[in-house]
């Protein structure tokens, strides 16, 4: 184990401040971890991991390790200073026990233990303890191993010395309480992503993950910090230059780090962090960054004559097209909006980030004129495209295509006007559209057939999108508008269901539509309104054709055939071993459906559209960064990346018709 920095003086009980008791946590866990589902479960892991990362941020740890135990437990270890073990003056208990049993007891209040910390509210360890059926804490400190065990937040015995050691740090093993959480199974990949981010955001920190049940293990270490992160985010993108801008500057007691790079890409990826905590809604540091970026690029463009005197300034939208950036600020007293820390509120950080960007990004452009010209050139192209898109949008609005009372002619709307009771089926082709229209419940189900392949919006700006009839038809049918005019208030259906054939073309059309929703109508996905229909793959036809059994995947097919064969054997039927398994199971034939159009209207409704028995898959974005990378690989311009992705994942594909 790598040796961390020597212990700083003064990290003891005097720096652990007690604010209030722990009782509310088990009664209302959602108030502390956001919920009792999968996200809440993983929040327990983040709380303990972040404690180790905070030790690294303070300069006292170099390693954070997570082990997923075969028996369902999770062990998190760091090589920091170790939680203090002396008696706390206010509680009369060991400081370890105080930290683990009293809400808002931690070294992150008062400023003595940590200069900066991601754990603003200091609820982490105690909340994890309260929501675990069992927790064991082990402290390696001052040559001794201290240990204590808890059950649902209650200590089973006092902290005791159980051995000697030359290590230092904290190790916490906890078992999420199965009576509180919907699931207690921690996901390996989810934790892996979190540890990757921690390593990117904390230079020279080793993070490691091990899954005891499967033997999988992985580790991360990045000397480059957020520069490495930007490079990772741009994998597969055609960057305008390999050079990556980076600055780190201390102002007052705060640190500002920014790294950025541009790619030949239409969307922006800007991630903001405060004390290593991701702020998805940005905040003052994001505002300061954006303001300075636009100002510096405009000033450089004017100064060099790339932007003519009579031309209007580039907008923020223009200067951020194709931008990938990571903003990381560290500050002693972060003020987040809400327990989830989605947005940073410290007003001083806006000025600090603006100051750093104004000075150092200006230097960068001056010292890298070739890169600067490419950045300005891309921004100018974006400005021209923005104007073209605005003209195209105004032209369409003038013609009444996107606005007004008229709906697309090809839309077979439902009679219900209540979005909560209305659903839209986006169907591949007129043939399947005809069957869907014939079999639907016209009161609640609307049908929109789309002809051919939808435009690949990953490679198209708004002006090109608005010139595509199928895209405009879809925007019009949904009622939400697009880009600046987008508003969820106009959403006409609370279930939007993509229904395509179970073949390569159908999968391609689904992916094109998913790309459109992810890039341009993300709130529809986040609101839980987007679904994929799962039509049956097989039909098992019974003798006399009186009824059929519809099967949705090969695993279910095998199960039905096996059960039917065993049932016939039990009934005394003679099974001919020379017959195929379909006949042995008592069926006349097995049909394989390749297209929705192969089913008549009644069959399509009963198998795929009937709310009582259909199978719908809700589309969710659990990891936006990973989703962004996958859409870029699948729908972007890099053929080699797409080929590698397909080859890597081909072995997991089943039931694919070519």
VOGU-3710 file (C-alpha; in Angstrom, 3 decimals, decimal comma):
1> xxxxxxxxxx> 0,000/0,000/0,000  1,427/3,372/-1,018  2,418/5,629/1,809  0,324/8,759/2,269  1,535/12,076/3,621  2,446/12,264/7,272  -0,411/12,932/9,673  -1,125/16,592/10,243  -1,444/17,680/13,828  -4,776/18,412/15,334
11> xxxxxxxxxx> -7,139/15,934/13,628  -8,774/14,729/16,828  -12,056/14,864/18,755  -12,002/18,665/19,055  -12,659/18,937/15,327  -15,727/16,697/15,355  -18,785/18,877/15,981  -22,114/17,303/17,019  -25,279/18,929/15,671  -28,243/16,558/16,190
21> xxxxxxxxxx> -29,407/12,977/16,677  -29,789/10,090/14,260  -33,368/8,950/14,865  -35,054/10,377/11,713  -32,876/8,462/9,238  -34,525/5,026/9,368  -37,991/6,601/9,447  -37,446/8,802/6,396  -34,416/7,497/4,467  -35,485/9,341/1,306
31> xxxxxxxxxx> -34,725/12,668/2,974  -31,085/11,674/3,308  -30,301/9,481/0,294  -33,047/10,449/-2,155  -34,952/7,146/-2,059  -34,786/3,438/-1,296  -34,341/2,209/-4,861  -31,139/1,478/-6,766  -29,945/5,094/-6,661  -30,438/5,313/-2,898
41> xxxxxxxxxx> -28,576/2,031/-2,436  -25,574/3,303/-4,379  -25,735/6,580/-2,475  -24,584/4,606/0,581  -21,460/3,560/-1,317  -20,819/7,131/-2,494  -21,030/8,511/1,052  -18,256/6,230/2,306  -16,158/6,509/-0,877  -16,394/10,307/-0,725
51> xxxxxxxxxx> -15,002/10,263/2,804  -11,889/8,528/1,471  -11,673/10,935/-1,464  -11,945/13,866/0,950  -8,893/12,493/2,767  -7,077/12,505/-0,581  -8,264/16,053/-1,342  -6,851/17,111/2,023  -3,522/15,518/1,062  -3,650/12,630/3,530
61> xxxxxxxxxx> -4,595/9,618/1,373  -3,442/8,178/-1,933  -5,757/5,161/-2,270  -9,463/4,374/-2,090  -10,537/0,759/-2,616  -14,019/-0,752/-2,883  -14,671/-4,484/-2,572  -18,086/-5,993/-3,346  -18,308/-9,008/-1,064  -19,788/-12,312/-2,153
71> xxxxxxxxxx> -22,254/-12,217/0,768  -23,719/-8,854/-0,304  -21,573/-6,577/1,833  -19,472/-3,643/0,628  -16,015/-2,792/1,995  -14,510/0,653/1,433  -10,891/1,268/2,470  -8,678/4,340/2,371  -5,128/4,949/3,600  -5,849/8,322/5,159
81> xxxxxxxxxx> -5,444/9,433/8,763  -8,132/7,163/10,167  -11,222/8,413/12,018  -10,144/9,707/15,448  -10,502/7,084/18,183  -10,236/9,254/21,307  -13,210/10,110/23,525  -15,362/12,937/22,207  -15,836/15,675/24,833  -19,531/16,297/24,098
91> xxxxxxxxxx> -20,810/12,732/23,740  -18,520/10,888/26,147  -18,208/8,143/23,513  -15,339/7,353/21,177  -15,151/9,770/18,274  -15,573/6,840/15,875  -18,879/5,947/17,515  -19,925/9,600/17,531  -19,255/9,936/13,798  -21,174/6,724/13,060
101> xxxxxxxxxx> -24,193/7,241/15,303  -24,897/10,966/15,500  -26,344/12,816/12,529  -24,277/15,812/11,422  -21,261/14,714/13,436  -18,164/14,948/11,273  -14,853/16,619/10,564  -16,364/18,726/7,779  -17,989/21,275/10,089  -15,918/24,048/11,532
111> xxxxxxxxxx> -13,008/23,881/9,074  -10,415/22,254/11,342  -10,292/18,777/9,844  -10,748/19,548/6,158  -9,916/22,629/4,133  -12,205/21,393/1,339  -14,668/18,557/1,313  -17,393/17,099/-0,903  -19,422/15,978/2,100  -21,112/19,295/2,787
121> xxxxxxxxxx> -23,790/18,035/5,141  -21,568/15,532/6,953  -24,364/12,965/7,144  -22,547/10,218/5,271  -21,182/7,698/7,748  -24,029/7,919/10,245  -26,704/7,559/7,552  -24,960/4,522/6,057  -24,781/3,004/9,527  -28,452/3,694/10,229
131> xxxxxxxxxx> -29,525/2,099/6,922  -27,292/-0,992/7,211  -28,327/-4,214/8,888  -24,677/-4,592/9,904  -21,606/-2,345/9,788  -18,029/-3,025/10,878  -15,566/-0,152/11,163  -11,828/-0,806/11,383  -9,356/1,992/12,076  -5,627/1,573/11,445
141> xxxxxxxxxx> -4,026/4,309/13,547  -0,973/4,885/15,702  0,215/1,279/15,290  -3,092/-0,206/16,503  -6,132/-1,782/14,880  -9,358/-0,440/16,398  -12,670/-2,105/15,565  -16,363/-1,768/16,344  -19,504/-3,465/15,013  -23,031/-2,054/14,661
151> xxxxxxxxxx> -26,473/-3,467/13,968  -28,937/-1,090/12,273  -27,007/1,869/13,691  -26,709/0,523/17,240  -23,223/-0,441/18,531  -22,945/-4,067/19,656  -19,984/-3,192/21,904  -17,549/-0,370/22,574  -14,643/0,376/20,243  -11,779/-1,966/21,071
161> xxxxxxxxxx> -8,171/-2,584/20,030  -7,950/-5,907/18,176  -4,346/-5,943/16,972  -1,214/-4,124/15,875  -0,429/-2,691/12,460  1,984/-0,568/10,467  -0,857/0,597/8,204  -3,099/3,580/8,615  -6,532/4,495/7,341  -10,198/3,591/7,673
171> xxxxxxxxxx> -12,043/0,465/6,530  -15,846/0,269/6,635  -17,809/-2,847/5,713  -21,582/-2,454/5,567  -24,592/-4,540/4,576  -27,523/-2,480/3,210  -30,696/-3,226/5,164  -32,922/-5,515/3,079  -35,986/-4,296/5,025  -35,420/-0,753/3,730
181> xxxxxxxxxx> -34,033/-1,094/0,198  -35,869/-2,473/-2,808  -32,653/-4,234/-3,768  -29,365/-4,675/-1,898  -27,330/-5,708/-4,928  -24,680/-3,086/-5,695  -23,840/-2,792/-9,410  -20,170/-3,305/-10,329  -20,233/-1,047/-13,411  -21,977/1,793/-11,572
191> xxxxxxxxxx> -19,314/1,796/-8,844  -16,567/1,475/-11,456  -17,759/4,650/-13,201  -17,812/6,527/-9,911  -14,267/5,438/-9,058  -13,082/6,424/-12,538  -14,466/9,917/-12,015  -12,876/10,164/-8,569  -9,480/9,305/-10,063  -9,891/11,834/-12,881
201> xxxxxxxxxx> -10,834/14,584/-10,454  -8,118/13,885/-7,914  -4,679/13,821/-9,486  -2,449/10,948/-8,345  -5,244/9,132/-6,483  -5,426/5,367/-6,974  -8,994/4,019/-6,981  -9,649/0,284/-7,141  -12,678/-1,997/-7,375  -12,936/-5,729/-6,770
211> xxxxxxxxxx> -15,936/-8,048/-7,094  -15,357/-11,010/-4,802  -18,104/-13,126/-6,400  -16,872/-12,861/-10,008  -13,180/-12,119/-9,506  -13,435/-8,952/-11,610  -11,129/-6,139/-10,576  -10,031/-2,822/-12,015  -8,128/0,275/-10,953  -7,594/3,879/-12,046
221> xxxxxxxxxx> -4,778/6,385/-11,725  -4,453/9,589/-13,760  -1,508/11,947/-13,438  -3,272/14,374/-15,770  -6,389/14,779/-13,656  -9,160/16,616/-15,497  -6,999/16,875/-18,626  -7,175/13,087/-18,808  -10,921/13,347/-18,214  -11,398/15,675/-21,188
231> xxxxxxxxxx> -9,339/13,327/-23,338  -11,536/10,416/-22,196  -14,749/12,326/-22,985  -13,484/13,045/-26,502  -12,578/9,469/-27,391  -14,047/8,767/-30,810  -14,595/12,428/-31,652  -12,650/14,217/-34,366  -10,882/16,839/-32,217  -9,852/20,066/-33,933
241> xxxxxxxxxx> -6,422/19,831/-32,290  -4,736/17,327/-29,985  -3,661/20,067/-27,577  -5,838/20,404/-24,467  -6,159/23,686/-22,569  -5,594/23,375/-18,827  -5,246/25,825/-15,965  -5,080/25,465/-12,199  -5,079/28,610/-10,087  -5,556/29,372/-6,395
251> xxxxxxxxxx> -7,612/32,432/-5,444  -8,093/33,259/-1,783  -8,690/29,840/-0,141  -10,192/28,365/-3,324  -8,759/26,506/-6,302  -10,051/26,755/-9,862  -9,197/24,057/-12,414  -10,446/24,140/-16,002  -9,621/21,925/-18,959  -11,179/22,096/-22,423
261> xxxxxxxxxx> -10,856/20,896/-25,992  -12,981/21,315/-29,122  -14,137/18,590/-31,517  -15,851/18,600/-34,892  -19,128/17,946/-33,154  -22,469/19,742/-32,819  -23,300/19,304/-29,138  -21,398/20,472/-26,053  -20,225/18,437/-23,069  -19,423/20,622/-20,073
271> xxxxxxxxxx> -19,154/19,021/-16,637  -18,927/21,082/-13,479  -17,687/19,821/-10,110  -17,277/21,403/-6,701  -14,983/19,567/-4,273  -15,265/16,529/-6,585  -19,078/16,536/-6,333  -20,730/16,532/-9,767  -23,178/19,410/-10,237  -25,459/18,355/-13,130
281> xxxxxxxxxx> -27,345/21,662/-12,987  -24,134/23,677/-12,983  -24,124/26,739/-10,772  -22,008/29,808/-10,251  -18,786/28,147/-11,453  -20,494/27,117/-14,708  -21,897/30,630/-15,208  -18,477/32,182/-14,690  -16,910/29,755/-17,150  -19,477/30,337/-19,883
291> xxxxxxxxxx> -19,368/34,115/-19,539  -15,572/34,211/-19,803  -15,367/31,684/-22,664  -17,709/33,724/-24,868  -15,993/37,008/-24,005  -12,450/35,742/-24,629  -13,287/34,129/-27,990  -15,108/37,252/-29,189  -12,241/39,507/-28,104  -9,690/37,318/-29,888
301> xxxxxxxxxx> -11,841/37,118/-33,030  -12,214/40,930/-33,116  -8,551/41,524/-32,376  -7,355/39,232/-35,175  -9,950/40,376/-37,713  -11,590/36,954/-37,918  -14,808/38,647/-36,813  -15,452/41,707/-38,992  -16,423/45,062/-37,557  -19,992/44,949/-38,885
311> xxxxxxxxxx> -20,579/41,339/-37,851  -22,454/40,712/-34,628  -20,725/39,021/-31,706  -20,682/35,258/-31,405  -23,228/33,982/-28,915  -22,488/31,598/-26,049  -24,228/28,867/-28,029  -21,872/29,503/-30,970  -18,711/29,353/-28,860  -19,762/26,135/-27,089
321> xxxxxxxxxx> -20,624/24,030/-30,126  -18,317/20,991/-30,102  -16,827/22,015/-26,736  -15,783/19,443/-24,156  -14,831/20,965/-20,814  -14,413/20,032/-17,176  -14,622/22,688/-14,461  -13,430/21,728/-10,992  -13,475/24,156/-8,101  -12,384/23,500/-4,542
331> xxxxxxxxxx> -13,653/25,735/-1,762  -13,875/25,575/2,021  -17,606/26,237/2,412  -19,603/25,018/-0,611  -23,247/26,078/-0,704  -25,257/23,580/-2,731  -28,911/23,795/-3,622  -30,477/20,827/-1,844  -29,146/17,600/-0,356  -28,437/16,186/-3,838
341> xxxxxxxxxx> -25,866/18,962/-4,507  -27,035/19,429/-8,107  -26,115/23,110/-8,264  -23,385/25,242/-6,675  -24,604/28,517/-5,196  -21,467/30,301/-3,894  -21,539/33,723/-5,647  -17,785/34,295/-5,265  -17,003/31,276/-7,471  -18,508/32,965/-10,524
351> xxxxxxxxxx> -16,014/35,801/-10,220  -13,087/33,484/-9,471  -13,718/31,255/-12,502  -14,323/34,264/-14,771  -11,065/35,864/-13,628  -9,014/32,705/-14,226  -10,581/32,029/-17,636  -10,260/35,648/-18,802  -6,551/35,665/-18,048  -5,358/32,178/-18,863
361> xxxxxxxxxx> -7,602/31,250/-21,800  -6,636/34,583/-23,408  -2,973/33,629/-22,951  -3,684/30,214/-24,444  -5,278/31,621/-27,604  -2,430/34,100/-28,056  0,203/31,372/-27,618  -1,623/28,818/-29,810  -2,758/30,860/-32,848  -3,401/27,770/-35,014
371> xxxxxxxxxx> -5,709/26,260/-32,384  -7,299/29,671/-31,740  -8,160/30,107/-35,426  -9,754/26,657/-35,512  -11,848/27,463/-32,431  -12,993/30,805/-33,859  -13,604/29,203/-37,259  -15,790/26,538/-35,715  -17,699/29,174/-33,734  -18,268/31,220/-36,916
381> xxxxxxxxxx> -19,595/28,115/-38,691  -21,889/27,493/-35,748  -23,133/31,099/-35,964  -23,920/30,731/-39,652  -25,679/27,426/-38,983  -27,638/29,046/-36,140  -28,832/31,784/-38,483  -29,720/29,221/-41,155  -31,598/27,159/-38,567  -33,465/30,257/-37,385
391> xxxxxxxxxx> -34,435/31,080/-40,971  -35,546/27,479/-41,557  -37,555/27,483/-38,332  -39,176/30,834/-39,143  -40,033/29,555/-42,608  -41,658/26,446/-41,164  -43,517/28,487/-38,542  -44,650/30,904/-41,253  -46,091/27,944/-43,134  -47,784/26,768/-39,949
401> xxxxxxxxxx> -46,021/23,389/-39,943  -44,854/23,371/-36,325  -47,499/25,592/-34,805  -51,240/25,982/-35,108  -54,101/23,565/-34,569  -53,454/21,233/-37,500  -51,863/17,831/-36,865  -49,827/15,778/-39,361  -52,007/14,107/-41,968  -50,422/10,698/-41,409
411> xxxxxxxxxx> -51,135/10,812/-37,651  -54,127/8,694/-36,626  -54,839/10,521/-33,365  -56,722/9,175/-30,377  -60,011/10,703/-29,240  -58,800/11,352/-25,681  -57,438/14,847/-25,101  -55,940/13,980/-21,706  -52,163/13,397/-22,143  -52,103/11,153/-19,060
421> xxxxxxxxxx> -54,490/8,724/-20,785  -53,037/9,045/-24,287  -50,223/7,127/-25,941  -48,484/7,507/-29,271  -47,135/4,523/-31,202  -44,320/5,516/-33,577  -44,482/2,724/-36,144  -42,080/1,648/-38,850  -43,674/1,849/-42,291  -47,180/2,036/-43,718
431> xxxxxxxxxx> -47,799/-1,728/-43,588  -47,343/-2,019/-39,826  -49,048/1,351/-39,472  -52,127/-0,047/-41,212  -52,262/-3,043/-38,867  -51,729/-0,807/-35,838  -54,484/1,581/-36,907  -56,854/-1,319/-37,509  -56,265/-3,005/-34,175  -55,729/-0,078/-31,797
441> xxxxxxxxxx> -57,969/1,283/-29,077  -58,786/4,554/-30,842  -59,841/6,219/-27,594  -56,346/6,225/-26,067  -53,919/5,024/-28,762  -52,570/7,240/-31,550  -50,538/5,845/-34,463  -47,776/7,683/-36,343  -46,232/5,659/-39,195  -42,825/6,925/-40,345
451> xxxxxxxxxx> -41,604/6,157/-43,836  -38,066/4,828/-44,303  -35,074/5,608/-42,099  -35,354/8,674/-39,877  -32,639/11,312/-40,269  -29,493/10,619/-38,226  -29,548/13,743/-36,047  -26,116/12,918/-34,595  -24,693/14,319/-37,830  -27,212/17,092/-38,493
461> xxxxxxxxxx> -27,778/20,650/-37,306  -31,265/22,040/-36,713  -31,678/23,517/-40,217  -31,118/20,088/-41,772  -33,469/18,477/-39,248  -36,251/20,933/-40,057  -35,859/20,122/-43,746  -36,660/16,452/-43,003  -40,376/15,646/-43,311  -40,346/12,709/-40,888
471> xxxxxxxxxx> -38,600/14,709/-38,137  -40,971/17,670/-38,579  -43,962/15,293/-38,520  -42,744/13,771/-35,261  -42,125/17,177/-33,631  -45,578/18,328/-34,685  -47,307/15,174/-33,410  -45,620/15,396/-29,987  -46,582/19,045/-29,526  -43,442/20,094/-27,621
481> xxxxxxxxxx> -41,624/22,164/-30,255  -37,858/22,020/-30,738  -34,724/23,773/-29,418  -35,599/27,264/-28,034  -39,321/26,612/-28,484  -39,195/23,228/-26,716  -41,681/22,982/-23,843  -42,984/19,923/-22,026  -46,209/21,840/-21,392  -47,353/20,945/-24,899
491> xxxxxxxxxx> -46,676/17,192/-24,649  -49,774/15,451/-26,025  -48,982/11,887/-24,903  -47,569/10,519/-21,658  -46,592/7,260/-23,318  -44,523/7,523/-26,488  -43,853/4,017/-27,760  -41,341/3,158/-30,479  -42,632/0,032/-32,249  -40,342/-1,436/-34,925
501> xxxxxxxxxx> -39,609/-4,817/-36,487  -37,344/-7,273/-34,665  -34,676/-7,210/-37,389  -31,601/-5,169/-38,298  -33,601/-2,421/-40,029  -35,998/-2,189/-37,103  -33,118/-1,934/-34,633  -31,524/0,776/-36,767  -34,741/2,812/-36,870  -35,133/2,452/-33,089
511> xxxxxxxxxx> -31,572/3,689/-32,586  -32,145/6,659/-34,909  -35,261/7,616/-32,954  -33,517/7,129/-29,596  -30,696/9,387/-30,822  -33,252/12,065/-31,705  -34,933/11,900/-28,290  -31,620/11,802/-26,390  -30,087/14,742/-28,256  -33,121/16,997/-28,703
521> xxxxxxxxxx> -35,929/15,886/-26,380  -34,103/14,593/-23,327  -36,840/15,777/-20,861  -39,219/13,262/-22,461  -36,826/10,454/-21,485  -36,121/11,912/-18,050  -39,853/12,271/-17,423  -40,360/8,543/-18,010  -42,528/9,032/-21,116  -40,510/7,074/-23,703
531> xxxxxxxxxx> -40,893/3,306/-24,239  -39,884/0,556/-26,634  -42,544/-1,962/-27,634  -41,458/-5,582/-27,524  -43,349/-7,539/-30,201  -43,363/-11,340/-30,059  -40,617/-13,237/-31,862  -42,412/-16,579/-32,058  -45,914/-18,007/-32,340  -46,584/-21,584/-31,249
541> xxxxxxxxxx> -49,645/-22,759/-33,153  -51,902/-25,284/-31,415  -53,785/-28,041/-33,264  -56,951/-26,812/-34,886  -55,534/-23,265/-34,906  -58,041/-22,357/-32,202  -55,452/-20,439/-30,259  -51,761/-19,628/-30,245  -49,080/-18,870/-27,692  -46,930/-15,848/-28,458
551> xxxxxxxxxx> -43,308/-15,888/-27,233  -41,107/-12,809/-26,755  -37,591/-14,295/-26,573  -35,691/-17,569/-27,015  -35,345/-18,171/-23,286  -39,130/-18,049/-22,868  -39,534/-20,315/-25,924  -37,309/-22,989/-24,402  -39,152/-22,761/-21,105  -42,597/-23,159/-22,722
561> xxxxxxxxxx> -41,472/-26,095/-24,875  -39,862/-27,879/-21,900  -42,930/-27,367/-19,704  -45,279/-28,574/-22,462  -43,215/-31,717/-23,109  -43,091/-32,537/-19,381  -46,847/-31,933/-19,055  -47,598/-34,279/-21,950  -45,371/-36,958/-20,416  -47,224/-36,605/-17,106
571> xxxxxxxxxx> -50,541/-37,002/-18,929  -49,281/-40,245/-20,482  -48,894/-38,969/-24,039  -46,511/-40,856/-26,306  -43,551/-38,679/-27,232  -41,839/-39,488/-30,529  -38,110/-38,796/-29,953  -37,615/-38,435/-33,726  -39,982/-35,475/-33,911  -38,713/-31,935/-33,418
581> xxxxxxxxxx> -39,316/-30,363/-30,019  -42,235/-28,251/-31,245  -44,169/-31,390/-32,214  -43,074/-33,167/-29,004  -44,584/-30,255/-27,062  -47,908/-30,777/-28,837  -47,853/-27,779/-31,171  -48,497/-27,892/-34,899  -45,822/-25,389/-35,886  -43,553/-22,602/-34,709
591> xxxxxxxxxx> -43,682/-19,282/-36,561  -40,873/-16,729/-36,444  -41,977/-13,105/-36,787  -39,580/-10,768/-38,544  -41,937/-7,839/-39,100  -44,955/-6,271/-37,490  -46,695/-6,308/-40,854  -46,793/-10,127/-40,758  -49,430/-9,930/-38,013  -53,002/-8,939/-38,684
601> xxxxxxxxxx> -54,570/-6,067/-36,763  -56,079/-8,282/-34,070  -52,829/-10,180/-33,454  -50,774/-6,965/-33,320  -53,097/-5,458/-30,744  -53,260/-8,557/-28,544  -49,508/-9,200/-28,559  -47,976/-5,727/-28,666  -50,566/-3,034/-27,941  -53,006/-4,495/-25,412
611> xxxxxxxxxx> -52,190/-2,801/-22,061  -53,229/-5,946/-20,194  -50,564/-8,202/-21,719  -48,120/-6,219/-23,865  -44,446/-5,904/-22,963  -43,051/-2,358/-22,839  -39,468/-1,396/-21,995  -39,129/2,051/-20,427  -36,194/4,067/-21,760  -34,032/5,536/-18,994
621> xxxxxxxxxx> -30,651/7,283/-18,939  -28,760/5,923/-15,938  -25,387/7,247/-17,098  -25,589/10,228/-19,449  -21,832/10,227/-20,070  -21,852/6,600/-21,169  -24,991/7,125/-23,272  -23,354/10,098/-24,991  -20,308/7,977/-25,849  -22,441/5,107/-27,191
631> xxxxxxxxxx> -24,540/7,364/-29,439  -21,343/8,950/-30,714  -19,907/5,509/-31,510  -23,056/4,145/-33,133  -24,233/7,232/-35,006  -21,104/9,376/-35,393  -18,649/9,581/-38,276  -15,947/7,234/-36,936  -16,495/3,928/-38,775  -13,713/2,104/-36,906
641> xxxxxxxxxx> -15,249/2,932/-33,513  -18,638/1,654/-34,660  -17,058/-1,535/-36,015  -15,216/-2,169/-32,738  -18,380/-1,554/-30,711  -20,379/-4,021/-32,815  -17,655/-6,673/-32,666  -17,337/-6,276/-28,883  -21,066/-6,591/-28,238  -22,012/-9,070/-30,974
651> xxxxxxxx> -21,626/-12,068/-28,655  -24,401/-10,710/-26,413  -26,948/-10,308/-29,234  -29,791/-12,801/-29,525  -32,754/-13,149/-31,872  -31,263/-10,923/-34,577  -32,550/-11,371/-38,140  -30,330/-10,139/-40,944
//
